[in-house]
Amino acid sequence: MKLSVKVEYACRVLVQLARGYGKKELAHIEDLARAERIPANYLAQILADLRNGGLITSRRGKQGGYALARKPDEITVFDIIKTIDGELLALGPVNEGQSSRAVHQIWEEIRKVLEAKTREYSLEVLLLRDSDERMYYI
């Protein structure tokens, strides 16, 4: 299983938006792209997917920008993956070959574990971990 770069970028930009959650100012695409070193054109596509998936809101115009649609503790890594890539682990047909059923059962168990684990991590958790990494201890 390999997560796409698009999921990685979506997680990073959503952590940036979580930093500004609750503030009146909306985040601008140029600032988000610069902070996370994501090409602005590619980020525009990701933000459109996140908006269509209901994870962010946007407003056009001079006072426009982007913000989270829900509180940071209500958006999970699972939500992000599902919005960007669709399925966490897509499973193929079960009815081919003698061992396909047993193999499919194992993959289904793995999918359930992955889903449960990605539901444990919210943007709030990612934001707290990011803050911890930025702290310097003397």
VMD Tcl script that builds the backbone (N, CA, C; Angstrom):
set m [mol new atoms 414]
animate dup $m
set s [atomselect $m all]
$s set {name element resname resid chain x y z} {
  {N N MET 1 A 0.846 -1.180 0.000}
  {CA C MET 1 A 0.000 0.000 0.000}
  {C C MET 1 A 0.887 1.237 0.000}
  {N N LYS 2 A 0.553 2.159 -0.854}
  {CA C LYS 2 A 1.309 3.397 -0.929}
  {C C LYS 2 A 0.332 4.560 -0.966}
  {N N LEU 3 A 0.478 5.481 -0.018}
  {CA C LEU 3 A -0.357 6.669 -0.031}
  {C C LEU 3 A 0.203 7.657 -1.035}
  {N N SER 4 A -0.670 8.378 -1.667}
  {CA C SER 4 A -0.248 9.321 -2.699}
  {C C SER 4 A 0.373 10.577 -2.086}
  {N N VAL 5 A 1.166 11.246 -2.894}
  {CA C VAL 5 A 1.735 12.534 -2.500}
  {C C VAL 5 A 0.600 13.524 -2.237}
  {N N LYS 6 A -0.467 13.358 -2.970}
  {CA C LYS 6 A -1.628 14.243 -2.819}
  {C C LYS 6 A -2.209 14.150 -1.406}
  {N N VAL 7 A -2.250 12.943 -0.837}
  {CA C VAL 7 A -2.722 12.763 0.547}
  {C C VAL 7 A -1.756 13.436 1.512}
  {N N GLU 8 A -0.472 13.251 1.282}
  {CA C GLU 8 A 0.554 13.890 2.121}
  {C C GLU 8 A 0.379 15.408 2.121}
  {N N TYR 9 A 0.259 15.982 0.931}
  {CA C TYR 9 A 0.072 17.428 0.820}
  {C C TYR 9 A -1.233 17.872 1.467}
  {N N ALA 10 A -2.289 17.096 1.285}
  {CA C ALA 10 A -3.582 17.448 1.886}
  {C C ALA 10 A -3.478 17.468 3.409}
  {N N CYS 11 A -2.810 16.496 3.978}
  {CA C CYS 11 A -2.623 16.475 5.441}
  {C C CYS 11 A -1.862 17.712 5.902}
  {N N ARG 12 A -0.797 18.033 5.189}
  {CA C ARG 12 A 0.024 19.177 5.575}
  {C C ARG 12 A -0.733 20.497 5.474}
  {N N VAL 13 A -1.481 20.683 4.405}
  {CA C VAL 13 A -2.213 21.943 4.251}
  {C C VAL 13 A -3.351 22.034 5.269}
  {N N LEU 14 A -3.946 20.898 5.601}
  {CA C LEU 14 A -5.009 20.917 6.609}
  {C C LEU 14 A -4.464 21.230 8.004}
  {N N VAL 15 A -3.249 20.802 8.296}
  {CA C VAL 15 A -2.620 21.185 9.566}
  {C C VAL 15 A -2.408 22.702 9.583}
  {N N GLN 16 A -1.998 23.260 8.446}
  {CA C GLN 16 A -1.853 24.719 8.351}
  {C C GLN 16 A -3.192 25.409 8.615}
  {N N LEU 17 A -4.249 24.901 8.022}
  {CA C LEU 17 A -5.574 25.495 8.238}
  {C C LEU 17 A -6.028 25.310 9.683}
  {N N ALA 18 A -5.644 24.204 10.303}
  {CA C ALA 18 A -5.992 23.971 11.713}
  {C C ALA 18 A -5.343 25.021 12.614}
  {N N ARG 19 A -4.152 25.488 12.240}
  {CA C ARG 19 A -3.484 26.542 13.016}
  {C C ARG 19 A -4.342 27.808 13.084}
  {N N GLY 20 A -5.074 28.077 12.016}
  {CA C GLY 20 A -5.889 29.287 11.964}
  {C C GLY 20 A -7.342 29.076 12.326}
  {N N TYR 21 A -7.682 27.870 12.800}
  {CA C TYR 21 A -9.083 27.572 13.090}
  {C C TYR 21 A -9.620 28.523 14.162}
  {N N GLY 22 A -10.804 29.047 13.906}
  {CA C GLY 22 A -11.462 29.933 14.855}
  {C C GLY 22 A -11.128 31.403 14.669}
  {N N LYS 23 A -10.165 31.696 13.821}
  {CA C LYS 23 A -9.816 33.085 13.534}
  {C C LYS 23 A -10.690 33.577 12.392}
  {N N LYS 24 A -10.888 34.873 12.335}
  {CA C LYS 24 A -11.748 35.439 11.293}
  {C C LYS 24 A -11.069 35.471 9.929}
  {N N GLU 25 A -9.744 35.539 9.918}
  {CA C GLU 25 A -9.019 35.617 8.651}
  {C C GLU 25 A -8.981 34.262 7.963}
  {N N LEU 26 A -9.183 34.285 6.671}
  {CA C LEU 26 A -9.077 33.066 5.875}
  {C C LEU 26 A -7.655 32.929 5.350}
  {N N ALA 27 A -7.230 31.705 5.145}
  {CA C ALA 27 A -5.885 31.439 4.635}
  {C C ALA 27 A -5.868 31.594 3.121}
  {N N HIS 28 A -4.809 32.178 2.616}
  {CA C HIS 28 A -4.644 32.377 1.179}
  {C C HIS 28 A -3.788 31.266 0.595}
  {N N ILE 29 A -4.118 30.881 -0.618}
  {CA C ILE 29 A -3.433 29.767 -1.260}
  {C C ILE 29 A -1.923 30.008 -1.367}
  {N N GLU 30 A -1.519 31.231 -1.640}
  {CA C GLU 30 A -0.093 31.527 -1.770}
  {C C GLU 30 A 0.633 31.285 -0.453}
  {N N ASP 31 A 0.017 31.682 0.657}
  {CA C ASP 31 A 0.628 31.492 1.972}
  {C C ASP 31 A 0.701 30.010 2.339}
  {N N LEU 32 A -0.360 29.275 2.029}
  {CA C LEU 32 A -0.380 27.835 2.306}
  {C C LEU 32 A 0.681 27.121 1.471}
  {N N ALA 33 A 0.779 27.481 0.201}
  {CA C ALA 33 A 1.752 26.856 -0.690}
  {C C ALA 33 A 3.179 27.135 -0.222}
  {N N ARG 34 A 3.427 28.363 0.187}
  {CA C ARG 34 A 4.764 28.738 0.648}
  {C C ARG 34 A 5.111 28.025 1.964}
  {N N ALA 35 A 4.174 28.004 2.905}
  {CA C ALA 35 A 4.433 27.390 4.209}
  {C C ALA 35 A 4.735 25.901 4.104}
  {N N GLU 36 A 4.044 25.218 3.201}
  {CA C GLU 36 A 4.210 23.766 3.081}
  {C C GLU 36 A 5.021 23.339 1.859}
  {N N ARG 37 A 5.520 24.325 1.122}
  {CA C ARG 37 A 6.347 24.043 -0.067}
  {C C ARG 37 A 5.645 23.094 -1.037}
  {N N ILE 38 A 4.424 23.482 -1.364}
  {CA C ILE 38 A 3.593 22.746 -2.318}
  {C C ILE 38 A 3.364 23.663 -3.512}
  {N N PRO 39 A 3.561 23.176 -4.731}
  {CA C PRO 39 A 3.284 24.026 -5.891}
  {C C PRO 39 A 1.835 24.544 -5.858}
  {N N ALA 40 A 1.669 25.844 -6.035}
  {CA C ALA 40 A 0.355 26.479 -5.905}
  {C C ALA 40 A -0.683 25.889 -6.856}
  {N N ASN 41 A -0.296 25.569 -8.082}
  {CA C ASN 41 A -1.252 24.990 -9.035}
  {C C ASN 41 A -1.762 23.631 -8.562}
  {N N TYR 42 A -0.856 22.816 -8.034}
  {CA C TYR 42 A -1.237 21.500 -7.522}
  {C C TYR 42 A -2.077 21.660 -6.258}
  {N N LEU 43 A -1.700 22.624 -5.420}
  {CA C LEU 43 A -2.450 22.874 -4.192}
  {C C LEU 43 A -3.883 23.303 -4.501}
  {N N ALA 44 A -4.073 24.059 -5.560}
  {CA C ALA 44 A -5.424 24.477 -5.947}
  {C C ALA 44 A -6.305 23.261 -6.230}
  {N N GLN 45 A -5.742 22.241 -6.880}
  {CA C GLN 45 A -6.495 21.005 -7.144}
  {C C GLN 45 A -6.838 20.283 -5.839}
  {N N ILE 46 A -5.874 20.220 -4.940}
  {CA C ILE 46 A -6.087 19.550 -3.650}
  {C C ILE 46 A -7.146 20.275 -2.841}
  {N N LEU 47 A -7.070 21.596 -2.808}
  {CA C LEU 47 A -8.055 22.380 -2.057}
  {C C LEU 47 A -9.457 22.205 -2.642}
  {N N ALA 48 A -9.553 22.076 -3.959}
  {CA C ALA 48 A -10.858 21.831 -4.594}
  {C C ALA 48 A -11.413 20.476 -4.144}
  {N N ASP 49 A -10.556 19.455 -4.095}
  {CA C ASP 49 A -10.995 18.139 -3.621}
  {C C ASP 49 A -11.438 18.195 -2.160}
  {N N LEU 50 A -10.681 18.908 -1.340}
  {CA C LEU 50 A -11.015 19.026 0.082}
  {C C LEU 50 A -12.325 19.791 0.275}
  {N N ARG 51 A -12.538 20.804 -0.544}
  {CA C ARG 51 A -13.791 21.567 -0.483}
  {C C ARG 51 A -14.961 20.695 -0.931}
  {N N ASN 52 A -14.798 19.984 -2.029}
  {CA C ASN 52 A -15.854 19.095 -2.523}
  {C C ASN 52 A -16.150 17.972 -1.535}
  {N N GLY 53 A -15.144 17.576 -0.771}
  {CA C GLY 53 A -15.317 16.532 0.231}
  {C C GLY 53 A -15.864 17.042 1.557}
  {N N GLY 54 A -16.079 18.347 1.649}
  {CA C GLY 54 A -16.666 18.929 2.859}
  {C C GLY 54 A -15.702 19.134 4.017}
  {N N LEU 55 A -14.396 19.056 3.748}
  {CA C LEU 55 A -13.431 19.244 4.831}
  {C C LEU 55 A -13.031 20.702 5.021}
  {N N ILE 56 A -13.153 21.489 3.953}
  {CA C ILE 56 A -12.841 22.913 4.047}
  {C C ILE 56 A -13.935 23.729 3.384}
  {N N THR 57 A -13.919 25.011 3.686}
  {CA C THR 57 A -14.798 25.961 3.011}
  {C C THR 57 A -13.905 26.979 2.310}
  {N N SER 58 A -14.465 27.649 1.344}
  {CA C SER 58 A -13.700 28.679 0.647}
  {C C SER 58 A -14.612 29.846 0.319}
  {N N ARG 59 A -13.964 30.981 0.131}
  {CA C ARG 59 A -14.685 32.178 -0.279}
  {C C ARG 59 A -13.826 32.887 -1.311}
  {N N ARG 60 A -14.459 33.340 -2.383}
  {CA C ARG 60 A -13.745 34.032 -3.453}
  {C C ARG 60 A -13.626 35.515 -3.124}
  {N N GLY 61 A -12.748 36.159 -3.870}
  {CA C GLY 61 A -12.640 37.607 -3.779}
  {C C GLY 61 A -11.475 38.071 -2.931}
  {N N LYS 62 A -11.418 39.389 -2.775}
  {CA C LYS 62 A -10.308 40.031 -2.064}
  {C C LYS 62 A -10.211 39.539 -0.617}
  {N N GLN 63 A -11.328 39.346 0.023}
  {CA C GLN 63 A -11.357 38.870 1.412}
  {C C GLN 63 A -11.497 37.352 1.475}
  {N N GLY 64 A -11.300 36.699 0.347}
  {CA C GLY 64 A -11.496 35.254 0.260}
  {C C GLY 64 A -10.326 34.453 0.787}
  {N N GLY 65 A -10.513 33.145 0.750}
  {CA C GLY 65 A -9.479 32.227 1.202}
  {C C GLY 65 A -10.106 30.915 1.633}
  {N N TYR 66 A -9.384 30.194 2.480}
  {CA C TYR 66 A -9.789 28.855 2.889}
  {C C TYR 66 A -9.792 28.723 4.399}
  {N N ALA 67 A -10.696 27.863 4.892}
  {CA C ALA 67 A -10.777 27.562 6.325}
  {C C ALA 67 A -11.319 26.150 6.487}
  {N N LEU 68 A -11.082 25.570 7.648}
  {CA C LEU 68 A -11.648 24.251 7.937}
  {C C LEU 68 A -13.158 24.348 8.024}
  {N N ALA 69 A -13.832 23.321 7.574}
  {CA C ALA 69 A -15.299 23.276 7.644}
  {C C ALA 69 A -15.770 22.763 9.004}
  {N N ARG 70 A -14.885 22.040 9.694}
  {CA C ARG 70 A -15.213 21.495 11.017}
  {C C ARG 70 A -14.040 21.752 11.965}
  {N N LYS 71 A -14.268 21.492 13.231}
  {CA C LYS 71 A -13.201 21.646 14.217}
  {C C LYS 71 A -12.075 20.650 13.918}
  {N N PRO 72 A -10.829 21.019 14.257}
  {CA C PRO 72 A -9.693 20.130 13.977}
  {C C PRO 72 A -9.815 18.737 14.590}
  {N N ASP 73 A -10.504 18.626 15.715}
  {CA C ASP 73 A -10.640 17.295 16.323}
  {C C ASP 73 A -11.731 16.456 15.660}
  {N N GLU 74 A -12.429 17.031 14.693}
  {CA C GLU 74 A -13.493 16.308 13.989}
  {C C GLU 74 A -13.079 15.848 12.588}
  {N N ILE 75 A -11.868 16.166 12.183}
  {CA C ILE 75 A -11.363 15.745 10.873}
  {C C ILE 75 A -10.214 14.777 11.109}
  {N N THR 76 A -10.381 13.554 10.635}
  {CA C THR 76 A -9.368 12.525 10.868}
  {C C THR 76 A -8.540 12.259 9.609}
  {N N VAL 77 A -7.430 11.575 9.821}
  {CA C VAL 77 A -6.599 11.151 8.697}
  {C C VAL 77 A -7.425 10.264 7.761}
  {N N PHE 78 A -8.308 9.449 8.328}
  {CA C PHE 78 A -9.187 8.617 7.497}
  {C C PHE 78 A -10.030 9.490 6.572}
  {N N ASP 79 A -10.612 10.564 7.111}
  {CA C ASP 79 A -11.424 11.480 6.300}
  {C C ASP 79 A -10.620 12.053 5.137}
  {N N ILE 80 A -9.377 12.399 5.421}
  {CA C ILE 80 A -8.518 13.000 4.391}
  {C C ILE 80 A -8.214 11.992 3.294}
  {N N ILE 81 A -7.808 10.784 3.689}
  {CA C ILE 81 A -7.490 9.751 2.702}
  {C C ILE 81 A -8.716 9.426 1.854}
  {N N LYS 82 A -9.856 9.264 2.504}
  {CA C LYS 82 A -11.097 8.929 1.798}
  {C C LYS 82 A -11.462 10.032 0.798}
  {N N THR 83 A -11.288 11.283 1.206}
  {CA C THR 83 A -11.616 12.413 0.341}
  {C C THR 83 A -10.676 12.502 -0.861}
  {N N ILE 84 A -9.400 12.282 -0.636}
  {CA C ILE 84 A -8.410 12.464 -1.696}
  {C C ILE 84 A -8.254 11.218 -2.570}
  {N N ASP 85 A -8.090 10.059 -1.954}
  {CA C ASP 85 A -7.795 8.839 -2.713}
  {C C ASP 85 A -8.980 7.896 -2.864}
  {N N GLY 86 A -10.042 8.138 -2.163}
  {CA C GLY 86 A -11.194 7.243 -2.223}
  {C C GLY 86 A -11.108 6.165 -1.173}
  {N N GLU 87 A -10.552 5.045 -1.515}
  {CA C GLU 87 A -10.464 3.924 -0.583}
  {C C GLU 87 A -9.102 3.877 0.091}
  {N N LEU 88 A -9.108 3.427 1.324}
  {CA C LEU 88 A -7.865 3.256 2.065}
  {C C LEU 88 A -7.077 2.073 1.521}
  {N N LEU 89 A -7.777 0.998 1.250}
  {CA C LEU 89 A -7.167 -0.203 0.686}
  {C C LEU 89 A -8.234 -0.866 -0.171}
  {N N ALA 90 A -8.111 -0.706 -1.471}
  {CA C ALA 90 A -9.093 -1.278 -2.387}
  {C C ALA 90 A -8.809 -2.762 -2.569}
  {N N LEU 91 A -9.847 -3.565 -2.445}
  {CA C LEU 91 A -9.702 -5.010 -2.566}
  {C C LEU 91 A -10.262 -5.481 -3.904}
  {N N GLY 92 A -9.565 -6.426 -4.507}
  {CA C GLY 92 A -9.972 -6.963 -5.799}
  {C C GLY 92 A -11.033 -8.038 -5.664}
  {N N PRO 93 A -11.326 -8.736 -6.764}
  {CA C PRO 93 A -12.360 -9.772 -6.743}
  {C C PRO 93 A -11.967 -10.960 -5.862}
  {N N VAL 94 A -12.964 -11.572 -5.243}
  {CA C VAL 94 A -12.738 -12.675 -4.317}
  {C C VAL 94 A -12.790 -14.029 -5.010}
  {N N ASN 95 A -13.482 -14.147 -6.095}
  {CA C ASN 95 A -13.836 -15.447 -6.671}
  {C C ASN 95 A -12.818 -16.037 -7.650}
  {N N GLU 96 A -11.589 -15.558 -7.654}
  {CA C GLU 96 A -10.613 -16.086 -8.610}
  {C C GLU 96 A -9.510 -16.853 -7.883}
  {N N GLY 97 A -9.329 -18.105 -8.237}
  {CA C GLY 97 A -8.252 -18.908 -7.677}
  {C C GLY 97 A -8.648 -19.596 -6.382}
  {N N GLN 98 A -7.932 -20.683 -6.090}
  {CA C GLN 98 A -8.223 -21.485 -4.908}
  {C C GLN 98 A -8.002 -20.727 -3.609}
  {N N SER 99 A -6.977 -19.927 -3.557}
  {CA C SER 99 A -6.607 -19.261 -2.306}
  {C C SER 99 A -7.170 -17.862 -2.168}
  {N N SER 100 A -7.922 -17.412 -3.160}
  {CA C SER 100 A -8.368 -16.022 -3.160}
  {C C SER 100 A -9.213 -15.664 -1.946}
  {N N ARG 101 A -10.057 -16.572 -1.508}
  {CA C ARG 101 A -10.920 -16.265 -0.366}
  {C C ARG 101 A -10.099 -16.046 0.909}
  {N N ALA 102 A -9.132 -16.912 1.165}
  {CA C ALA 102 A -8.284 -16.768 2.357}
  {C C ALA 102 A -7.470 -15.472 2.292}
  {N N VAL 103 A -6.910 -15.195 1.124}
  {CA C VAL 103 A -6.122 -13.978 0.958}
  {C C VAL 103 A -7.011 -12.749 1.127}
  {N N HIS 104 A -8.190 -12.788 0.548}
  {CA C HIS 104 A -9.126 -11.666 0.662}
  {C C HIS 104 A -9.492 -11.407 2.129}
  {N N GLN 105 A -9.695 -12.470 2.900}
  {CA C GLN 105 A -10.016 -12.317 4.325}
  {C C GLN 105 A -8.886 -11.602 5.073}
  {N N ILE 106 A -7.653 -11.962 4.756}
  {CA C ILE 106 A -6.502 -11.307 5.397}
  {C C ILE 106 A -6.462 -9.828 5.027}
  {N N TRP 107 A -6.632 -9.535 3.743}
  {CA C TRP 107 A -6.621 -8.136 3.308}
  {C C TRP 107 A -7.755 -7.349 3.962}
  {N N GLU 108 A -8.893 -7.967 4.117}
  {CA C GLU 108 A -10.024 -7.296 4.766}
  {C C GLU 108 A -9.698 -6.974 6.224}
  {N N GLU 109 A -9.046 -7.904 6.919}
  {CA C GLU 109 A -8.624 -7.643 8.305}
  {C C GLU 109 A -7.638 -6.481 8.364}
  {N N ILE 110 A -6.690 -6.483 7.437}
  {CA C ILE 110 A -5.703 -5.406 7.390}
  {C C ILE 110 A -6.381 -4.077 7.099}
  {N N ARG 111 A -7.326 -4.062 6.169}
  {CA C ARG 111 A -8.062 -2.829 5.846}
  {C C ARG 111 A -8.775 -2.278 7.071}
  {N N LYS 112 A -9.406 -3.163 7.841}
  {CA C LYS 112 A -10.127 -2.728 9.049}
  {C C LYS 112 A -9.185 -2.126 10.084}
  {N N VAL 113 A -8.016 -2.732 10.248}
  {CA C VAL 113 A -7.027 -2.202 11.198}
  {C C VAL 113 A -6.527 -0.833 10.737}
  {N N LEU 114 A -6.204 -0.713 9.442}
  {CA C LEU 114 A -5.766 0.570 8.896}
  {C C LEU 114 A -6.838 1.644 9.073}
  {N N GLU 115 A -8.066 1.281 8.792}
  {CA C GLU 115 A -9.159 2.242 8.939}
  {C C GLU 115 A -9.296 2.696 10.389}
  {N N ALA 116 A -9.279 1.754 11.306}
  {CA C ALA 116 A -9.406 2.096 12.726}
  {C C ALA 116 A -8.259 3.005 13.172}
  {N N LYS 117 A -7.050 2.680 12.756}
  {CA C LYS 117 A -5.889 3.475 13.163}
  {C C LYS 117 A -5.944 4.879 12.587}
  {N N THR 118 A -6.320 5.022 11.319}
  {CA C THR 118 A -6.374 6.358 10.720}
  {C C THR 118 A -7.513 7.192 11.285}
  {N N ARG 119 A -8.511 6.557 11.849}
  {CA C ARG 119 A -9.592 7.291 12.516}
  {C C ARG 119 A -9.156 7.822 13.888}
  {N N GLU 120 A -8.078 7.275 14.446}
  {CA C GLU 120 A -7.576 7.712 15.751}
  {C C GLU 120 A -6.869 9.066 15.683}
  {N N TYR 121 A -6.352 9.423 14.510}
  {CA C TYR 121 A -5.555 10.635 14.379}
  {C C TYR 121 A -6.357 11.744 13.714}
  {N N SER 122 A -6.580 12.802 14.477}
  {CA C SER 122 A -7.302 13.965 13.965}
  {C C SER 122 A -6.302 15.069 13.627}
  {N N LEU 123 A -6.793 16.122 12.998}
  {CA C LEU 123 A -5.941 17.278 12.730}
  {C C LEU 123 A -5.428 17.886 14.024}
  {N N GLU 124 A -6.230 17.812 15.064}
  {CA C GLU 124 A -5.794 18.343 16.357}
  {C C GLU 124 A -4.558 17.593 16.853}
  {N N VAL 125 A -4.553 16.269 16.712}
  {CA C VAL 125 A -3.405 15.469 17.118}
  {C C VAL 125 A -2.184 15.840 16.268}
  {N N LEU 126 A -2.369 15.961 14.961}
  {CA C LEU 126 A -1.263 16.338 14.081}
  {C C LEU 126 A -0.723 17.718 14.431}
  {N N LEU 127 A -1.620 18.640 14.735}
  {CA C LEU 127 A -1.219 19.994 15.106}
  {C C LEU 127 A -0.425 19.987 16.410}
  {N N LEU 128 A -0.867 19.216 17.386}
  {CA C LEU 128 A -0.146 19.121 18.659}
  {C C LEU 128 A 1.233 18.502 18.462}
  {N N ARG 129 A 1.319 17.475 17.653}
  {CA C ARG 129 A 2.622 16.847 17.384}
  {C C ARG 129 A 3.551 17.810 16.666}
  {N N ASP 130 A 3.002 18.590 15.744}
  {CA C ASP 130 A 3.804 19.575 15.027}
  {C C ASP 130 A 4.320 20.630 15.999}
  {N N SER 131 A 3.482 21.050 16.924}
  {CA C SER 131 A 3.885 22.052 17.924}
  {C C SER 131 A 4.975 21.492 18.830}
  {N N ASP 132 A 4.849 20.224 19.217}
  {CA C ASP 132 A 5.860 19.589 20.059}
  {C C ASP 132 A 7.210 19.538 19.362}
  {N N GLU 133 A 7.207 19.266 18.067}
  {CA C GLU 133 A 8.464 19.181 17.320}
  {C C GLU 133 A 9.125 20.537 17.174}
  {N N ARG 134 A 8.358 21.584 17.244}
  {CA C ARG 134 A 8.921 22.929 17.097}
  {C C ARG 134 A 9.454 23.478 18.403}
  {N N MET 135 A 9.107 22.860 19.523}
  {CA C MET 135 A 9.577 23.340 20.813}
  {C C MET 135 A 11.035 22.967 21.010}
  {N N TYR 136 A 11.757 23.894 21.584}
  {CA C TYR 136 A 13.168 23.657 21.896}
  {C C TYR 136 A 13.318 23.566 23.391}
  {N N TYR 137 A 13.968 22.536 23.841}
  {CA C TYR 137 A 14.181 22.331 25.269}
  {C C TYR 137 A 15.637 22.607 25.607}
  {N N ILE 138 A 15.826 23.306 26.696}
  {CA C ILE 138 A 17.189 23.647 27.135}
  {C C ILE 138 A 17.535 22.862 28.381}
}
mol reanalyze $m
mol bondsrecalc $m
mol representation Tube
mol addrep $m
